[in-house]
Amino acid sequence: MPRFKVYLDSSAISFLYADDAPDFQSVTRDFFENYSHNFDLFISQVVLREIDRTVDAALREALKRVVEEYPISILAEDEAEEVDDLAAAYLDAEVLPRSQIEDAYHVAYATVHEMDILLSWNFKHLANVNREVRIQEANRVRGYWKPLRIVSPLEVVSENDE
């Protein structure tokens, strides 16, 4: 099986502590504890800024520990202008709502850095087939041909893996 490059949005990390969503929390823990080593994991400065804005200090520190303790690489900012332009293009084309600028940046980072998968629990704005199709179309118009799958941790955790 190929080793996929996976971009984690902040929800893919924060659901480790989502006591109000125990099923998703359980799947997220399973992913990190049993499957994360099968992937090359990445985040961007956007994720780090979202973590830094976490109001609950204990939760903020726990989220930072996840980034430190798991094999998660932070993407370089060397493509920042390209990422900025692509995120703006998603918003201008209404691929994502203007209010979801950070989601646009997550997708732009994943696209520009040629990720295979963007992992998210954000079903409304990211991890749904309609949004994925619109993002793929917008990417092709701008010359990004590599398909980006946008899925939840449920889709990369398998009970049948041996």
C-alpha positions as CSV (number, residue, x, y, z in Angstrom):
1,M,0.0,0.0,0.0
2,P,1.4,3.4,-0.9
3,R,2.4,5.8,1.9
4,F,0.0,8.7,1.6
5,K,0.8,12.4,2.3
6,V,-1.9,13.6,4.7
7,Y,-2.7,17.2,5.7
8,L,-4.4,17.4,9.0
9,D,-6.8,20.3,9.6
10,S,-7.3,21.4,13.2
11,S,-10.4,19.3,13.6
12,A,-8.5,16.1,12.8
13,I,-6.4,16.9,15.9
14,S,-8.9,18.6,18.2
15,F,-11.4,15.7,18.1
16,L,-8.9,13.8,20.2
17,Y,-10.4,15.8,23.0
18,A,-14.0,16.1,21.8
19,D,-15.8,14.7,24.8
20,D,-19.1,15.9,23.3
21,A,-18.6,13.6,20.3
22,P,-17.4,10.3,21.8
23,D,-17.8,8.3,18.5
24,F,-15.7,10.7,16.5
25,Q,-13.3,11.1,19.5
26,S,-12.8,7.3,19.5
27,V,-12.1,7.1,15.8
28,T,-9.6,10.0,16.1
29,R,-7.8,8.3,18.9
30,D,-7.7,5.0,16.9
31,F,-6.3,6.9,14.0
32,F,-3.5,8.6,16.0
33,E,-2.7,5.5,18.1
34,N,-2.9,2.8,15.5
35,Y,-2.7,4.3,12.0
36,S,-0.9,7.6,12.0
37,H,2.5,5.8,11.5
38,N,1.2,4.5,8.1
39,F,1.1,8.1,6.7
40,D,3.3,11.1,6.3
41,L,1.4,13.7,8.3
42,F,1.6,17.4,7.8
43,I,0.1,20.6,9.2
44,S,0.5,24.3,8.4
45,Q,1.0,27.4,10.4
46,V,-2.8,27.9,10.0
47,V,-3.3,24.9,12.2
48,L,-0.8,26.1,14.7
49,R,-2.5,29.5,14.9
50,E,-5.9,27.8,15.4
51,I,-4.4,25.8,18.2
52,D,-2.9,29.0,19.7
53,R,-6.4,30.6,19.7
54,T,-7.9,27.7,21.8
55,V,-9.4,29.5,24.8
56,D,-9.0,26.6,27.3
57,A,-5.3,26.6,28.3
58,A,-5.2,23.0,29.3
59,L,-6.7,22.0,25.9
60,R,-4.4,24.3,24.1
61,E,-1.4,22.6,25.7
62,A,-2.8,19.1,25.0
63,L,-3.2,20.0,21.3
64,K,0.4,21.3,21.2
65,R,1.6,18.1,22.7
66,V,-0.1,16.1,19.9
67,V,1.8,18.0,17.3
68,E,5.1,17.4,19.3
69,E,4.5,13.8,20.2
70,Y,3.3,12.4,16.9
71,P,5.3,12.4,13.6
72,I,3.6,15.5,12.2
73,S,5.7,17.8,10.0
74,I,5.0,21.5,9.7
75,L,4.9,22.6,6.1
76,A,7.4,25.3,5.1
77,E,6.2,28.7,4.2
78,D,8.3,28.9,1.0
79,E,5.1,28.7,-1.1
80,A,3.2,31.3,0.9
81,E,2.3,33.5,-2.1
82,E,1.0,30.6,-4.1
83,V,-1.0,29.4,-1.1
84,D,-2.4,32.9,-0.5
85,D,-3.4,33.2,-4.2
86,L,-5.1,29.8,-4.2
87,A,-7.0,30.4,-1.0
88,A,-8.2,33.7,-2.3
89,A,-9.3,32.0,-5.6
90,Y,-11.4,29.5,-3.7
91,L,-13.2,32.3,-1.8
92,D,-13.6,34.5,-5.0
93,A,-15.1,31.6,-6.9
94,E,-17.3,30.7,-3.9
95,V,-15.9,27.2,-3.7
96,L,-15.8,27.9,0.1
97,P,-17.8,30.6,1.9
98,R,-15.9,33.9,2.6
99,S,-16.3,33.3,6.3
100,Q,-14.3,30.1,6.0
101,I,-10.9,31.6,5.1
102,E,-9.0,29.2,7.3
103,D,-10.6,26.2,5.5
104,A,-9.6,27.8,2.2
105,Y,-6.0,27.9,3.5
106,H,-6.1,24.3,4.6
107,V,-7.2,23.3,1.1
108,A,-4.6,25.6,-0.5
109,Y,-1.8,24.2,1.6
110,A,-2.8,20.7,0.9
111,T,-3.1,21.4,-2.8
112,V,0.1,23.4,-3.3
113,H,2.1,20.9,-1.3
114,E,0.6,18.0,-3.3
115,M,-1.0,16.1,-0.4
116,D,-2.9,13.0,-1.2
117,I,-5.5,13.5,1.5
118,L,-6.8,16.4,3.6
119,L,-8.1,14.8,6.8
120,S,-11.0,16.7,8.5
121,W,-14.1,16.2,10.7
122,N,-15.5,19.4,9.1
123,F,-18.3,17.8,7.0
124,K,-20.0,21.1,6.3
125,H,-17.2,22.9,4.6
126,L,-14.6,20.3,3.7
127,A,-15.2,16.6,4.0
128,N,-18.1,16.1,1.7
129,V,-18.3,14.9,-1.9
130,N,-19.9,18.1,-3.2
131,R,-17.2,20.3,-1.8
132,E,-14.5,17.9,-2.9
133,V,-15.7,18.0,-6.5
134,R,-15.9,21.8,-6.5
135,I,-12.4,22.0,-5.1
136,Q,-11.1,19.6,-7.7
137,E,-12.7,21.7,-10.5
138,A,-11.2,24.9,-9.1
139,N,-7.8,23.3,-8.8
140,R,-7.8,22.0,-12.4
141,V,-8.7,25.5,-13.7
142,R,-5.6,26.8,-11.9
143,G,-3.3,24.0,-13.2
144,Y,-3.3,21.7,-10.1
145,W,-4.0,18.3,-11.5
146,K,-3.2,16.0,-8.6
147,P,-6.4,14.8,-7.0
148,L,-6.9,15.8,-3.4
149,R,-9.2,13.5,-1.4
150,I,-10.9,15.3,1.5
151,V,-12.1,12.7,4.0
152,S,-12.7,12.1,7.7
153,P,-10.6,9.8,9.8
154,L,-13.3,7.2,9.5
155,E,-12.2,6.7,5.9
156,V,-8.6,6.0,6.6
157,V,-9.1,3.7,9.6
158,S,-9.9,0.1,8.7
159,E,-10.8,-2.7,11.0
160,N,-9.6,-5.2,8.4
161,D,-6.0,-4.0,8.1
162,E,-3.5,-6.7,8.9
